[in-house]
Amino acid sequence: METENRKAIVNRLKRIEGQIRGLEKLVEKEAPCLDILIQVSAVTAAVKKAGVQVVRVYFNQCLAEVPKILETNQEGKIREFQKALSRYIDMA
């Protein structure tokens, strides 16, 4: 993966980590339910966007690996990728 793409994903995940810490503080301080739910929604959206970014970046890499996988008769790896992608899509 290109350094630029990796950094962008890591930065997005760090922002999500900060959002989670903020959410934790809201719960600890017994913030109003509405405020907590708004932040949960924001974190959920951020995680979904991170997932989309990961899929975009890795998709071409995964497709490039398919011929090698087929040559070495490891179709199970393709099924694993399909399952992981399906779980992500079901979550989104």
Phi, psi and omega per residue, in radians:
M1 nan 2.476 3.127
E2 -1.149 2.532 -3.118
T3 -1.000 -0.726 -3.125
E4 -1.055 -0.797 3.130
N5 -1.144 -0.737 3.139
R6 -1.078 -0.778 3.134
K7 -1.090 -0.711 -3.140
A8 -1.091 -0.735 3.132
I9 -1.175 -0.791 3.137
V10 -1.069 -0.744 3.116
N11 -1.079 -0.721 3.114
R12 -1.098 -0.743 3.140
L13 -1.157 -0.613 3.092
K14 -1.162 -0.652 3.080
R15 -1.126 -0.701 3.106
I16 -1.103 -0.724 3.102
E17 -1.015 -0.738 3.092
G18 -1.123 -0.685 3.090
Q19 -1.093 -0.704 3.135
I20 -1.120 -0.746 3.095
R21 -1.078 -0.710 3.090
G22 -1.107 -0.696 3.100
L23 -1.113 -0.740 3.104
E24 -1.036 -0.740 3.127
K25 -1.129 -0.680 3.095
L26 -1.047 -0.748 -3.140
V27 -1.167 -0.773 3.135
E28 -1.059 -0.639 -3.115
K29 -1.506 0.080 -3.129
E30 0.952 0.865 3.105
A31 -1.135 2.801 3.107
P32 -1.001 2.522 -3.105
C33 -0.929 -0.730 -3.128
L34 -1.029 -0.768 3.133
D35 -1.084 -0.730 -3.141
I36 -1.147 -0.784 -3.128
L37 -1.113 -0.655 3.099
I38 -1.089 -0.739 3.138
Q39 -1.214 -0.646 3.067
V40 -1.065 -0.727 3.113
S41 -1.106 -0.723 3.132
A42 -1.133 -0.728 3.121
V43 -1.138 -0.744 3.134
T44 -1.048 -0.803 3.129
A45 -1.101 -0.708 -3.137
A46 -1.138 -0.698 3.120
V47 -1.148 -0.725 3.105
K48 -1.073 -0.741 3.121
K49 -1.135 -0.654 3.089
A50 -1.111 -0.713 3.102
G51 -1.075 -0.739 3.106
V52 -1.076 -0.746 -3.137
Q53 -1.112 -0.738 3.115
V54 -1.086 -0.781 3.139
V55 -1.056 -0.797 -3.139
R56 -1.034 -0.811 -3.068
V57 -1.210 -0.755 -3.043
Y58 -1.506 -0.291 -3.051
F59 -1.019 -0.866 3.134
N60 -1.097 -0.677 3.110
Q61 -1.107 -0.765 3.133
C62 -1.128 -0.724 3.122
L63 -1.119 -0.632 3.128
A64 -1.144 -0.474 -3.115
E65 -1.429 -0.310 -3.066
V66 -0.971 -0.849 3.130
P67 -1.011 -0.697 3.122
K68 -1.119 -0.735 3.141
I69 -1.098 -0.769 -3.138
L70 -1.148 -0.673 3.125
E71 -1.094 -0.637 -3.102
T72 -1.644 0.148 3.059
N73 1.025 0.838 3.132
Q74 -2.059 0.908 -3.093
E75 -1.049 -0.358 3.105
G76 -1.011 -0.575 3.111
K77 -1.150 -0.643 3.092
I78 -1.155 -0.739 3.104
R79 -1.095 -0.676 3.099
E80 -1.062 -0.776 3.112
F81 -1.096 -0.752 3.129
Q82 -1.069 -0.730 3.127
K83 -1.124 -0.788 -3.137
A84 -1.087 -0.750 3.123
L85 -1.141 -0.705 3.123
S86 -1.104 -0.739 3.102
R87 -1.090 -0.700 3.124
Y88 -1.124 -0.787 -3.124
I89 -1.111 -0.712 3.112
D90 -1.104 -0.578 3.131
M91 -1.248 -0.682 -3.085
A92 -1.277 nan nan
